[in-house]
């Protein structure tokens, strides 16, 4: 099942899969980097930091031209 973005603020997006929020993509406060947080099956949260929005999208398997809803 594929992920989609839903904008919840100027620098924050929910990651939606199957109609449920499964993560978050947000700019680090005061920085140009972006943090991806994903909820895993065991209920743990996996986080990864990226230098750019496009790099985060690529890692998530989303096209760099993705326009959040």
PDB file of N, H, CA, C and O in Angstrom:
ATOM      1  N   UNK A   1       0.847  -1.173   0.000  1.00  0.00           N
ATOM      2  CA  UNK A   1       0.000   0.000   0.000  1.00  0.00           C
ATOM      3  C   UNK A   1       0.896   1.241   0.000  1.00  0.00           C
ATOM      4  O   UNK A   1       1.888   1.292   0.726  1.00  0.00           O
ATOM      5  N   UNK A   2       0.552   2.221  -0.797  1.00  0.00           N
ATOM      6  H   UNK A   2      -0.254   2.180  -1.386  1.00  0.00           H
ATOM      7  CA  UNK A   2       1.413   3.392  -0.941  1.00  0.00           C
ATOM      8  C   UNK A   2       1.090   4.469   0.093  1.00  0.00           C
ATOM      9  O   UNK A   2      -0.006   4.530   0.651  1.00  0.00           O
ATOM     10  N   UNK A   3       2.088   5.307   0.318  1.00  0.00           N
ATOM     11  H   UNK A   3       2.978   5.258  -0.135  1.00  0.00           H
ATOM     12  CA  UNK A   3       1.963   6.436   1.237  1.00  0.00           C
ATOM     13  C   UNK A   3       1.480   7.670   0.489  1.00  0.00           C
ATOM     14  O   UNK A   3       1.710   7.810  -0.712  1.00  0.00           O
ATOM     15  N   UNK A   4       0.818   8.549   1.200  1.00  0.00           N
ATOM     16  H   UNK A   4       0.632   8.434   2.176  1.00  0.00           H
ATOM     17  CA  UNK A   4       0.490   9.859   0.654  1.00  0.00           C
ATOM     18  C   UNK A   4       0.742  10.898   1.745  1.00  0.00           C
ATOM     19  O   UNK A   4       0.779  10.575   2.933  1.00  0.00           O
ATOM     20  N   UNK A   5       0.915  12.144   1.322  1.00  0.00           N
ATOM     21  H   UNK A   5       0.885  12.406   0.357  1.00  0.00           H
ATOM     22  CA  UNK A   5       1.174  13.250   2.246  1.00  0.00           C
ATOM     23  C   UNK A   5      -0.093  14.059   2.473  1.00  0.00           C
ATOM     24  O   UNK A   5      -0.887  14.260   1.555  1.00  0.00           O
ATOM     25  N   UNK A   6      -0.272  14.519   3.702  1.00  0.00           N
ATOM     26  H   UNK A   6       0.374  14.356   4.448  1.00  0.00           H
ATOM     27  CA  UNK A   6      -1.359  15.427   4.040  1.00  0.00           C
ATOM     28  C   UNK A   6      -0.758  16.571   4.853  1.00  0.00           C
ATOM     29  O   UNK A   6      -0.281  16.365   5.969  1.00  0.00           O
ATOM     30  N   UNK A   7      -0.786  17.750   4.297  1.00  0.00           N
ATOM     31  H   UNK A   7      -1.174  17.916   3.390  1.00  0.00           H
ATOM     32  CA  UNK A   7      -0.173  18.915   4.959  1.00  0.00           C
ATOM     33  C   UNK A   7      -1.002  19.326   6.177  1.00  0.00           C
ATOM     34  O   UNK A   7      -2.213  19.528   6.083  1.00  0.00           O
ATOM     35  N   UNK A   8      -0.318  19.446   7.332  1.00  0.00           N
ATOM     36  H   UNK A   8       0.665  19.282   7.409  1.00  0.00           H
ATOM     37  CA  UNK A   8      -1.002  19.900   8.549  1.00  0.00           C
ATOM     38  C   UNK A   8      -0.430  21.219   9.046  1.00  0.00           C
ATOM     39  O   UNK A   8      -0.905  21.763  10.043  1.00  0.00           O
ATOM     40  N   UNK A   9       0.570  21.733   8.373  1.00  0.00           N
ATOM     41  H   UNK A   9       0.956  21.292   7.563  1.00  0.00           H
ATOM     42  CA  UNK A   9       1.192  23.010   8.716  1.00  0.00           C
ATOM     43  C   UNK A   9       2.178  23.367   7.631  1.00  0.00           C
ATOM     44  O   UNK A   9       2.408  22.566   6.725  1.00  0.00           O
ATOM     45  N   UNK A  10       2.773  24.557   7.697  1.00  0.00           N
ATOM     46  H   UNK A  10       2.586  25.208   8.433  1.00  0.00           H
ATOM     47  CA  UNK A  10       3.682  24.979   6.629  1.00  0.00           C
ATOM     48  C   UNK A  10       4.913  24.078   6.496  1.00  0.00           C
ATOM     49  O   UNK A  10       5.444  23.929   5.396  1.00  0.00           O
ATOM     50  N   UNK A  11       5.368  23.483   7.578  1.00  0.00           N
ATOM     51  H   UNK A  11       4.936  23.604   8.472  1.00  0.00           H
ATOM     52  CA  UNK A  11       6.552  22.632   7.544  1.00  0.00           C
ATOM     53  C   UNK A  11       6.300  21.272   8.186  1.00  0.00           C
ATOM     54  O   UNK A  11       7.218  20.655   8.725  1.00  0.00           O
ATOM     55  N   UNK A  12       5.048  20.806   8.126  1.00  0.00           N
ATOM     56  H   UNK A  12       4.302  21.308   7.689  1.00  0.00           H
ATOM     57  CA  UNK A  12       4.720  19.513   8.735  1.00  0.00           C
ATOM     58  C   UNK A  12       3.639  18.799   7.929  1.00  0.00           C
ATOM     59  O   UNK A  12       2.668  19.410   7.483  1.00  0.00           O
ATOM     60  N   UNK A  13       3.831  17.488   7.752  1.00  0.00           N
ATOM     61  H   UNK A  13       4.620  16.992   8.114  1.00  0.00           H
ATOM     62  CA  UNK A  13       2.904  16.668   6.972  1.00  0.00           C
ATOM     63  C   UNK A  13       2.669  15.343   7.691  1.00  0.00           C
ATOM     64  O   UNK A  13       3.580  14.780   8.298  1.00  0.00           O
ATOM     65  N   UNK A  14       1.438  14.859   7.611  1.00  0.00           N
ATOM     66  H   UNK A  14       0.698  15.316   7.117  1.00  0.00           H
ATOM     67  CA  UNK A  14       1.166  13.500   8.064  1.00  0.00           C
ATOM     68  C   UNK A  14       1.442  12.563   6.897  1.00  0.00           C
ATOM     69  O   UNK A  14       1.232  12.922   5.739  1.00  0.00           O
ATOM     70  N   UNK A  15       1.913  11.364   7.208  1.00  0.00           N
ATOM     71  H   UNK A  15       2.083  11.072   8.149  1.00  0.00           H
ATOM     72  CA  UNK A  15       2.068  10.303   6.228  1.00  0.00           C
ATOM     73  C   UNK A  15       0.865   9.376   6.395  1.00  0.00           C
ATOM     74  O   UNK A  15       0.645   8.824   7.473  1.00  0.00           O
ATOM     75  N   UNK A  16       0.092   9.210   5.327  1.00  0.00           N
ATOM     76  H   UNK A  16       0.270   9.658   4.451  1.00  0.00           H
ATOM     77  CA  UNK A  16      -1.151   8.450   5.364  1.00  0.00           C
ATOM     78  C   UNK A  16      -0.981   7.175   4.548  1.00  0.00           C
ATOM     79  O   UNK A  16      -0.450   7.193   3.438  1.00  0.00           O
ATOM     80  N   UNK A  17      -1.445   6.066   5.126  1.00  0.00           N
ATOM     81  H   UNK A  17      -1.876   6.051   6.028  1.00  0.00           H
ATOM     82  CA  UNK A  17      -1.432   4.792   4.410  1.00  0.00           C
ATOM     83  C   UNK A  17      -2.725   4.061   4.764  1.00  0.00           C
ATOM     84  O   UNK A  17      -3.017   3.833   5.937  1.00  0.00           O
ATOM     85  N   UNK A  18      -3.486   3.702   3.751  1.00  0.00           N
ATOM     86  H   UNK A  18      -3.248   3.887   2.797  1.00  0.00           H
ATOM     87  CA  UNK A  18      -4.747   3.016   3.988  1.00  0.00           C
ATOM     88  C   UNK A  18      -5.726   3.818   4.824  1.00  0.00           C
ATOM     89  O   UNK A  18      -6.509   3.249   5.585  1.00  0.00           O
ATOM     90  N   UNK A  19      -5.686   5.137   4.690  1.00  0.00           N
ATOM     91  H   UNK A  19      -5.050   5.599   4.072  1.00  0.00           H
ATOM     92  CA  UNK A  19      -6.602   6.007   5.422  1.00  0.00           C
ATOM     93  C   UNK A  19      -6.201   6.289   6.860  1.00  0.00           C
ATOM     94  O   UNK A  19      -6.933   6.972   7.576  1.00  0.00           O
ATOM     95  N   UNK A  20      -5.047   5.778   7.303  1.00  0.00           N
ATOM     96  H   UNK A  20      -4.452   5.223   6.721  1.00  0.00           H
ATOM     97  CA  UNK A  20      -4.588   5.992   8.672  1.00  0.00           C
ATOM     98  C   UNK A  20      -3.263   6.740   8.694  1.00  0.00           C
ATOM     99  O   UNK A  20      -2.433   6.575   7.800  1.00  0.00           O
ATOM    100  N   UNK A  21      -3.070   7.559   9.714  1.00  0.00           N
ATOM    101  H   UNK A  21      -3.745   7.694  10.440  1.00  0.00           H
ATOM    102  CA  UNK A  21      -1.799   8.262   9.904  1.00  0.00           C
ATOM    103  C   UNK A  21      -0.776   7.235  10.397  1.00  0.00           C
ATOM    104  O   UNK A  21      -0.970   6.592  11.429  1.00  0.00           O
ATOM    105  N   UNK A  22       0.311   7.095   9.640  1.00  0.00           N
ATOM    106  H   UNK A  22       0.468   7.617   8.802  1.00  0.00           H
ATOM    107  CA  UNK A  22       1.356   6.134  10.016  1.00  0.00           C
ATOM    108  C   UNK A  22       2.688   6.820  10.294  1.00  0.00           C
ATOM    109  O   UNK A  22       3.677   6.167  10.625  1.00  0.00           O
ATOM    110  N   UNK A  23       2.702   8.146  10.157  1.00  0.00           N
ATOM    111  H   UNK A  23       1.898   8.677   9.888  1.00  0.00           H
ATOM    112  CA  UNK A  23       3.955   8.852  10.402  1.00  0.00           C
ATOM    113  C   UNK A  23       3.825  10.337  10.200  1.00  0.00           C
ATOM    114  O   UNK A  23       2.736  10.883  10.021  1.00  0.00           O
ATOM    115  N   UNK A  24       4.989  10.976  10.236  1.00  0.00           N
ATOM    116  H   UNK A  24       5.873  10.532  10.382  1.00  0.00           H
ATOM    117  CA  UNK A  24       5.054  12.422  10.175  1.00  0.00           C
ATOM    118  C   UNK A  24       6.327  12.819   9.436  1.00  0.00           C
ATOM    119  O   UNK A  24       7.365  12.171   9.574  1.00  0.00           O
ATOM    120  N   UNK A  25       6.241  13.872   8.664  1.00  0.00           N
ATOM    121  H   UNK A  25       5.398  14.399   8.552  1.00  0.00           H
ATOM    122  CA  UNK A  25       7.393  14.456   7.975  1.00  0.00           C
ATOM    123  C   UNK A  25       7.398  15.936   8.346  1.00  0.00           C
ATOM    124  O   UNK A  25       6.471  16.670   8.003  1.00  0.00           O
ATOM    125  N   UNK A  26       8.439  16.368   9.045  1.00  0.00           N
ATOM    126  H   UNK A  26       9.192  15.772   9.323  1.00  0.00           H
ATOM    127  CA  UNK A  26       8.458  17.753   9.540  1.00  0.00           C
ATOM    128  C   UNK A  26       9.858  18.338   9.459  1.00  0.00           C
ATOM    129  O   UNK A  26      10.854  17.634   9.627  1.00  0.00           O
ATOM    130  N   UNK A  27       9.916  19.644   9.197  1.00  0.00           N
ATOM    131  H   UNK A  27       9.107  20.215   9.061  1.00  0.00           H
ATOM    132  CA  UNK A  27      11.193  20.353   9.191  1.00  0.00           C
ATOM    133  C   UNK A  27      11.655  20.516  10.639  1.00  0.00           C
ATOM    134  O   UNK A  27      10.862  20.835  11.525  1.00  0.00           O
ATOM    135  N   UNK A  28      12.938  20.294  10.859  1.00  0.00           N
ATOM    136  H   UNK A  28      13.582  20.035  10.139  1.00  0.00           H
ATOM    137  CA  UNK A  28      13.527  20.505  12.176  1.00  0.00           C
ATOM    138  C   UNK A  28      13.434  21.991  12.508  1.00  0.00           C
ATOM    139  O   UNK A  28      13.760  22.828  11.667  1.00  0.00           O
ATOM    140  N   UNK A  29      13.007  22.323  13.688  1.00  0.00           N
ATOM    141  H   UNK A  29      12.743  21.642  14.372  1.00  0.00           H
ATOM    142  CA  UNK A  29      12.811  23.716  14.090  1.00  0.00           C
ATOM    143  C   UNK A  29      14.101  24.520  13.947  1.00  0.00           C
ATOM    144  O   UNK A  29      15.131  24.170  14.524  1.00  0.00           O
ATOM    145  N   UNK A  30      14.031  25.601  13.170  1.00  0.00           N
ATOM    146  H   UNK A  30      13.195  25.886  12.701  1.00  0.00           H
ATOM    147  CA  UNK A  30      15.171  26.488  12.976  1.00  0.00           C
ATOM    148  C   UNK A  30      16.255  25.934  12.064  1.00  0.00           C
ATOM    149  O   UNK A  30      17.342  26.506  11.981  1.00  0.00           O
ATOM    150  N   UNK A  31      15.975  24.828  11.377  1.00  0.00           N
ATOM    151  H   UNK A  31      15.092  24.364  11.444  1.00  0.00           H
ATOM    152  CA  UNK A  31      16.981  24.198  10.511  1.00  0.00           C
ATOM    153  C   UNK A  31      16.391  23.927   9.140  1.00  0.00           C
ATOM    154  O   UNK A  31      15.192  24.100   8.923  1.00  0.00           O
ATOM    155  N   UNK A  32      17.241  23.500   8.216  1.00  0.00           N
ATOM    156  H   UNK A  32      18.215  23.359   8.392  1.00  0.00           H
ATOM    157  CA  UNK A  32      16.759  23.165   6.877  1.00  0.00           C
ATOM    158  C   UNK A  32      16.541  21.665   6.717  1.00  0.00           C
ATOM    159  O   UNK A  32      16.092  21.222   5.660  1.00  0.00           O
ATOM    160  N   UNK A  33      16.850  20.873   7.743  1.00  0.00           N
ATOM    161  H   UNK A  33      17.216  21.233   8.602  1.00  0.00           H
ATOM    162  CA  UNK A  33      16.703  19.423   7.654  1.00  0.00           C
ATOM    163  C   UNK A  33      15.264  18.995   7.974  1.00  0.00           C
ATOM    164  O   UNK A  33      14.502  19.724   8.608  1.00  0.00           O
ATOM    165  N   UNK A  34      14.926  17.797   7.517  1.00  0.00           N
ATOM    166  H   UNK A  34      15.546  17.205   7.002  1.00  0.00           H
ATOM    167  CA  UNK A  34      13.589  17.237   7.694  1.00  0.00           C
ATOM    168  C   UNK A  34      13.686  15.909   8.439  1.00  0.00           C
ATOM    169  O   UNK A  34      14.590  15.113   8.185  1.00  0.00           O
ATOM    170  N   UNK A  35      12.753  15.672   9.357  1.00  0.00           N
ATOM    171  H   UNK A  35      12.019  16.319   9.563  1.00  0.00           H
ATOM    172  CA  UNK A  35      12.717  14.433  10.124  1.00  0.00           C
ATOM    173  C   UNK A  35      11.484  13.619   9.714  1.00  0.00           C
ATOM    174  O   UNK A  35      10.366  14.132   9.670  1.00  0.00           O
ATOM    175  N   UNK A  36      11.722  12.330   9.415  1.00  0.00           N
ATOM    176  H   UNK A  36      12.631  11.914   9.451  1.00  0.00           H
ATOM    177  CA  UNK A  36      10.645  11.394   9.138  1.00  0.00           C
ATOM    178  C   UNK A  36      10.473  10.518  10.374  1.00  0.00           C
ATOM    179  O   UNK A  36      11.441   9.946  10.875  1.00  0.00           O
ATOM    180  N   UNK A  37       9.264  10.415  10.855  1.00  0.00           N
ATOM    181  H   UNK A  37       8.477  10.879  10.449  1.00  0.00           H
ATOM    182  CA  UNK A  37       8.925   9.528  11.969  1.00  0.00           C
ATOM    183  C   UNK A  37       7.858   8.568  11.473  1.00  0.00           C
ATOM    184  O   UNK A  37       6.807   8.998  10.998  1.00  0.00           O
ATOM    185  N   UNK A  38       8.123   7.266  11.580  1.00  0.00           N
ATOM    186  H   UNK A  38       8.977   6.918  11.966  1.00  0.00           H
ATOM    187  CA  UNK A  38       7.181   6.250  11.119  1.00  0.00           C
ATOM    188  C   UNK A  38       6.821   5.311  12.256  1.00  0.00           C
ATOM    189  O   UNK A  38       7.691   4.869  13.007  1.00  0.00           O
ATOM    190  N   UNK A  39       5.544   5.010  12.379  1.00  0.00           N
ATOM    191  H   UNK A  39       4.837   5.369  11.769  1.00  0.00           H
ATOM    192  CA  UNK A  39       5.069   4.046  13.352  1.00  0.00           C
ATOM    193  C   UNK A  39       5.255   2.651  12.767  1.00  0.00           C
ATOM    194  O   UNK A  39       4.755   2.362  11.680  1.00  0.00           O
ATOM    195  N   UNK A  40       5.968   1.787  13.479  1.00  0.00           N
ATOM    196  H   UNK A  40       6.375   2.022  14.362  1.00  0.00           H
ATOM    197  CA  UNK A  40       6.204   0.432  12.999  1.00  0.00           C
ATOM    198  C   UNK A  40       5.194  -0.526  13.620  1.00  0.00           C
ATOM    199  O   UNK A  40       4.481  -0.170  14.558  1.00  0.00           O
ATOM    200  N   UNK A  41       5.141  -1.743  13.088  1.00  0.00           N
ATOM    201  H   UNK A  41       5.720  -2.032  12.326  1.00  0.00           H
ATOM    202  CA  UNK A  41       4.152  -2.721  13.518  1.00  0.00           C
ATOM    203  C   UNK A  41       4.176  -2.995  15.020  1.00  0.00           C
ATOM    204  O   UNK A  41       3.123  -3.207  15.621  1.00  0.00           O
ATOM    205  N   UNK A  42       5.338  -2.996  15.624  1.00  0.00           N
ATOM    206  H   UNK A  42       6.193  -2.824  15.136  1.00  0.00           H
ATOM    207  CA  UNK A  42       5.458  -3.290  17.054  1.00  0.00           C
ATOM    208  C   UNK A  42       5.057  -2.101  17.921  1.00  0.00           C
ATOM    209  O   UNK A  42       5.146  -2.173  19.147  1.00  0.00           O
ATOM    210  N   UNK A  43       4.617  -1.006  17.297  1.00  0.00           N
ATOM    211  H   UNK A  43       4.545  -0.947  16.301  1.00  0.00           H
ATOM    212  CA  UNK A  43       4.224   0.182  18.040  1.00  0.00           C
ATOM    213  C   UNK A  43       5.381   1.117  18.353  1.00  0.00           C
ATOM    214  O   UNK A  43       5.203   2.125  19.036  1.00  0.00           O
ATOM    215  N   UNK A  44       6.573   0.780  17.850  1.00  0.00           N
ATOM    216  H   UNK A  44       6.717  -0.040  17.295  1.00  0.00           H
ATOM    217  CA  UNK A  44       7.721   1.660  18.050  1.00  0.00           C
ATOM    218  C   UNK A  44       7.763   2.696  16.938  1.00  0.00           C
ATOM    219  O   UNK A  44       7.160   2.516  15.881  1.00  0.00           O
ATOM    220  N   UNK A  45       8.474   3.769  17.188  1.00  0.00           N
ATOM    221  H   UNK A  45       8.964   3.916  18.048  1.00  0.00           H
ATOM    222  CA  UNK A  45       8.603   4.837  16.195  1.00  0.00           C
ATOM    223  C   UNK A  45      10.032   4.844  15.676  1.00  0.00           C
ATOM    224  O   UNK A  45      10.989   4.906  16.447  1.00  0.00           O
ATOM    225  N   UNK A  46      10.159   4.779  14.363  1.00  0.00           N
ATOM    226  H   UNK A  46       9.381   4.729  13.737  1.00  0.00           H
ATOM    227  CA  UNK A  46      11.470   4.852  13.719  1.00  0.00           C
ATOM    228  C   UNK A  46      11.626   6.255  13.146  1.00  0.00           C
ATOM    229  O   UNK A  46      10.739   6.750  12.450  1.00  0.00           O
ATOM    230  N   UNK A  47      12.767   6.898  13.446  1.00  0.00           N
ATOM    231  H   UNK A  47      13.486   6.495  14.011  1.00  0.00           H
ATOM    232  CA  UNK A  47      13.006   8.252  12.954  1.00  0.00           C
ATOM    233  C   UNK A  47      14.272   8.290  12.111  1.00  0.00           C
ATOM    234  O   UNK A  47      15.229   7.553  12.348  1.00  0.00           O
ATOM    235  N   UNK A  48      14.244   9.170  11.122  1.00  0.00           N
ATOM    236  H   UNK A  48      13.466   9.768  10.930  1.00  0.00           H
ATOM    237  CA  UNK A  48      15.408   9.370  10.266  1.00  0.00           C
ATOM    238  C   UNK A  48      15.444  10.832   9.855  1.00  0.00           C
ATOM    239  O   UNK A  48      14.405  11.437   9.591  1.00  0.00           O
ATOM    240  N   UNK A  49      16.645  11.399   9.803  1.00  0.00           N
ATOM    241  H   UNK A  49      17.489  10.908  10.018  1.00  0.00           H
ATOM    242  CA  UNK A  49      16.849  12.805   9.477  1.00  0.00           C
ATOM    243  C   UNK A  49      17.399  12.939   8.058  1.00  0.00           C
ATOM    244  O   UNK A  49      18.271  12.170   7.653  1.00  0.00           O
ATOM    245  N   UNK A  50      16.888  13.917   7.304  1.00  0.00           N
ATOM    246  H   UNK A  50      16.180  14.542   7.634  1.00  0.00           H
ATOM    247  CA  UNK A  50      17.306  14.146   5.917  1.00  0.00           C
ATOM    248  C   UNK A  50      17.695  15.597   5.715  1.00  0.00           C
ATOM    249  O   UNK A  50      17.162  16.494   6.369  1.00  0.00           O
ATOM    250  N   UNK A  51      18.624  15.815   4.809  1.00  0.00           N
ATOM    251  H   UNK A  51      19.056  15.087   4.278  1.00  0.00           H
ATOM    252  CA  UNK A  51      19.088  17.183   4.518  1.00  0.00           C
ATOM    253  C   UNK A  51      18.087  17.993   3.718  1.00  0.00           C
ATOM    254  O   UNK A  51      18.121  19.224   3.737  1.00  0.00           O
ATOM    255  N   UNK A  52      17.182  17.300   3.003  1.00  0.00           N
ATOM    256  H   UNK A  52      17.154  16.300   2.987  1.00  0.00           H
ATOM    257  CA  UNK A  52      16.214  18.032   2.187  1.00  0.00           C
ATOM    258  C   UNK A  52      14.866  17.303   2.164  1.00  0.00           C
ATOM    259  O   UNK A  52      14.775  16.109   2.450  1.00  0.00           O
ATOM    260  N   UNK A  53      13.837  18.056   1.819  1.00  0.00           N
ATOM    261  H   UNK A  53      13.910  19.026   1.587  1.00  0.00           H
ATOM    262  CA  UNK A  53      12.484  17.510   1.671  1.00  0.00           C
ATOM    263  C   UNK A  53      12.478  16.435   0.588  1.00  0.00           C
ATOM    264  O   UNK A  53      11.885  15.371   0.768  1.00  0.00           O
ATOM    265  N   UNK A  54      13.144  16.718  -0.546  1.00  0.00           N
ATOM    266  H   UNK A  54      13.625  17.582  -0.692  1.00  0.00           H
ATOM    267  CA  UNK A  54      13.177  15.763  -1.658  1.00  0.00           C
ATOM    268  C   UNK A  54      13.865  14.460  -1.272  1.00  0.00           C
ATOM    269  O   UNK A  54      13.428  13.388  -1.690  1.00  0.00           O
ATOM    270  N   UNK A  55      14.938  14.533  -0.479  1.00  0.00           N
ATOM    271  H   UNK A  55      15.294  15.404  -0.140  1.00  0.00           H
ATOM    272  CA  UNK A  55      15.636  13.316  -0.033  1.00  0.00           C
ATOM    273  C   UNK A  55      14.717  12.477   0.853  1.00  0.00           C
ATOM    274  O   UNK A  55      14.719  11.250   0.760  1.00  0.00           O
ATOM    275  N   UNK A  56      13.940  13.123   1.701  1.00  0.00           N
ATOM    276  H   UNK A  56      13.938  14.121   1.777  1.00  0.00           H
ATOM    277  CA  UNK A  56      12.994  12.404   2.554  1.00  0.00           C
ATOM    278  C   UNK A  56      11.921  11.730   1.706  1.00  0.00           C
ATOM    279  O   UNK A  56      11.564  10.578   1.948  1.00  0.00           O
ATOM    280  N   UNK A  57      11.410  12.451   0.710  1.00  0.00           N
ATOM    281  H   UNK A  57      11.700  13.387   0.513  1.00  0.00           H
ATOM    282  CA  UNK A  57      10.407  11.863  -0.178  1.00  0.00           C
ATOM    283  C   UNK A  57      10.961  10.657  -0.920  1.00  0.00           C
ATOM    284  O   UNK A  57      10.279   9.642  -1.057  1.00  0.00           O
ATOM    285  N   UNK A  58      12.197  10.765  -1.400  1.00  0.00           N
ATOM    286  H   UNK A  58      12.751  11.590  -1.289  1.00  0.00           H
ATOM    287  CA  UNK A  58      12.823   9.654  -2.123  1.00  0.00           C
ATOM    288  C   UNK A  58      12.922   8.421  -1.218  1.00  0.00           C
ATOM    289  O   UNK A  58      12.596   7.315  -1.651  1.00  0.00           O
ATOM    290  N   UNK A  59      13.367   8.596   0.027  1.00  0.00           N
ATOM    291  H   UNK A  59      13.632   9.494   0.378  1.00  0.00           H
ATOM    292  CA  UNK A  59      13.496   7.485   0.959  1.00  0.00           C
ATOM    293  C   UNK A  59      12.141   6.831   1.234  1.00  0.00           C
ATOM    294  O   UNK A  59      12.053   5.616   1.411  1.00  0.00           O
ATOM    295  N   UNK A  60      11.081   7.656   1.268  1.00  0.00           N
ATOM    296  H   UNK A  60      11.152   8.643   1.125  1.00  0.00           H
ATOM    297  CA  UNK A  60       9.735   7.148   1.495  1.00  0.00           C
ATOM    298  C   UNK A  60       9.129   6.503   0.256  1.00  0.00           C
ATOM    299  O   UNK A  60       8.068   5.883   0.334  1.00  0.00           O
ATOM    300  N   UNK A  61       9.796   6.644  -0.887  1.00  0.00           N
ATOM    301  H   UNK A  61      10.658   7.147  -0.950  1.00  0.00           H
ATOM    302  CA  UNK A  61       9.281   6.076  -2.122  1.00  0.00           C
ATOM    303  C   UNK A  61       8.244   6.944  -2.797  1.00  0.00           C
ATOM    304  O   UNK A  61       7.456   6.465  -3.613  1.00  0.00           O
ATOM    305  N   UNK A  62       8.244   8.223  -2.457  1.00  0.00           N
ATOM    306  H   UNK A  62       8.883   8.612  -1.795  1.00  0.00           H
ATOM    307  CA  UNK A  62       7.307   9.178  -3.067  1.00  0.00           C
ATOM    308  C   UNK A  62       8.055  10.006  -4.091  1.00  0.00           C
ATOM    309  O   UNK A  62       9.228  10.319  -3.885  1.00  0.00           O
ATOM    310  N   UNK A  63       7.410  10.371  -5.194  1.00  0.00           N
ATOM    311  H   UNK A  63       6.457  10.116  -5.362  1.00  0.00           H
ATOM    312  CA  UNK A  63       8.083  11.206  -6.189  1.00  0.00           C
ATOM    313  C   UNK A  63       8.409  12.591  -5.617  1.00  0.00           C
ATOM    314  O   UNK A  63       7.634  13.141  -4.834  1.00  0.00           O
ATOM    315  N   UNK A  64       9.530  13.137  -6.003  1.00  0.00           N
ATOM    316  H   UNK A  64      10.159  12.690  -6.640  1.00  0.00           H
ATOM    317  CA  UNK A  64       9.976  14.443  -5.505  1.00  0.00           C
ATOM    318  C   UNK A  64       8.998  15.554  -5.865  1.00  0.00           C
ATOM    319  O   UNK A  64       9.009  16.611  -5.233  1.00  0.00           O
ATOM    320  N   UNK A  65       8.172  15.340  -6.847  1.00  0.00           N
ATOM    321  H   UNK A  65       8.163  14.482  -7.360  1.00  0.00           H
ATOM    322  CA  UNK A  65       7.223  16.373  -7.250  1.00  0.00           C
ATOM    323  C   UNK A  65       5.877  16.202  -6.528  1.00  0.00           C
ATOM    324  O   UNK A  65       4.893  16.844  -6.894  1.00  0.00           O
ATOM    325  N   UNK A  66       5.833  15.342  -5.507  1.00  0.00           N
ATOM    326  H   UNK A  66       6.632  14.820  -5.210  1.00  0.00           H
ATOM    327  CA  UNK A  66       4.583  15.117  -4.760  1.00  0.00           C
ATOM    328  C   UNK A  66       4.061  16.420  -4.187  1.00  0.00           C
ATOM    329  O   UNK A  66       4.792  17.150  -3.517  1.00  0.00           O
ATOM    330  N   UNK A  67       2.828  16.703  -4.444  1.00  0.00           N
ATOM    331  H   UNK A  67       2.235  16.110  -4.988  1.00  0.00           H
ATOM    332  CA  UNK A  67       2.171  17.860  -3.846  1.00  0.00           C
ATOM    333  C   UNK A  67       1.273  17.347  -2.738  1.00  0.00           C
ATOM    334  O   UNK A  67       0.329  16.601  -2.999  1.00  0.00           O
ATOM    335  N   UNK A  68       1.552  17.737  -1.505  1.00  0.00           N
ATOM    336  H   UNK A  68       2.319  18.343  -1.292  1.00  0.00           H
ATOM    337  CA  UNK A  68       0.688  17.298  -0.413  1.00  0.00           C
ATOM    338  C   UNK A  68      -0.727  17.815  -0.560  1.00  0.00           C
ATOM    339  O   UNK A  68      -0.942  18.900  -1.101  1.00  0.00           O
ATOM    340  N   UNK A  69      -1.678  17.058  -0.088  1.00  0.00           N
ATOM    341  H   UNK A  69      -1.502  16.177   0.352  1.00  0.00           H
ATOM    342  CA  UNK A  69      -3.093  17.450  -0.124  1.00  0.00           C
ATOM    343  C   UNK A  69      -3.303  18.546   0.899  1.00  0.00           C
ATOM    344  O   UNK A  69      -4.419  19.041   1.054  1.00  0.00           O
TER     345      UNK A  69
END
